[in-house]
Amino acid sequence: MSTIVSKEDAHKLIDQLPANATWEDLMHEIYVREAIEKGLEDSKGGNTKDVVEIRKKYGLPE
């Protein structure tokens, strides 16, 4: 599910980039922002897993 982005938020994101930023830099920032927002939505919706469960899945120490 995509989140609606205001022009103000888009401008703020662009304004945070350095003057010599590339399109790739902008796309990376958009991707990171989208991933964080999705994670927050999942967390609020209770769609999370316990760290111990994830560590067991990947054979990592608890």
C-alpha positions as CSV (number, residue, x, y, z in Angstrom):
1,M,0.0,0.0,0.0
2,S,1.5,3.3,-1.1
3,T,1.4,6.3,1.2
4,I,0.3,9.6,-0.2
5,V,3.2,12.1,-0.2
6,S,2.6,15.8,0.1
7,K,4.6,18.2,-2.1
8,E,5.9,19.8,1.1
9,D,7.4,16.5,2.2
10,A,8.9,15.8,-1.2
11,H,10.5,19.3,-1.2
12,K,11.9,18.7,2.3
13,L,13.5,15.4,1.2
14,I,15.0,17.1,-1.8
15,D,16.2,20.0,0.2
16,Q,18.1,17.7,2.5
17,L,20.2,16.4,-0.4
18,P,23.6,17.9,-1.1
19,A,23.9,20.3,-4.1
20,N,25.7,17.6,-6.1
21,A,23.2,14.8,-5.5
22,T,22.4,12.5,-8.3
23,W,19.0,10.9,-9.3
24,E,20.4,7.7,-7.7
25,D,20.9,9.6,-4.4
26,L,17.3,10.8,-4.6
27,M,15.9,7.4,-5.4
28,H,17.9,5.9,-2.5
29,E,16.4,8.5,-0.1
30,I,12.9,7.8,-1.3
31,Y,13.5,4.0,-0.9
32,V,14.8,4.4,2.6
33,R,11.9,6.7,3.6
34,E,9.4,4.2,2.1
35,A,11.0,1.3,3.9
36,I,10.9,3.1,7.2
37,E,7.3,4.1,6.8
38,K,6.3,0.5,5.9
39,G,8.1,-0.8,8.9
40,L,6.3,1.6,11.2
41,E,3.0,0.6,9.7
42,D,3.8,-3.1,10.2
43,S,4.8,-2.3,13.8
44,K,1.6,-0.4,14.5
45,G,-0.4,-3.3,13.0
46,G,1.3,-5.9,15.1
47,N,3.0,-7.5,12.1
48,T,6.4,-8.1,13.7
49,K,8.4,-11.1,14.8
50,D,10.5,-11.6,17.9
51,V,14.2,-11.2,17.6
52,V,14.8,-14.6,19.1
53,E,12.6,-16.1,16.3
54,I,14.5,-14.4,13.6
55,R,17.9,-15.4,15.1
56,K,16.8,-19.0,15.2
57,K,15.6,-18.9,11.6
58,Y,19.1,-17.7,10.4
59,G,21.1,-19.8,12.9
60,L,22.4,-16.8,14.8
61,P,23.2,-16.9,18.5
62,E,20.5,-15.6,20.8
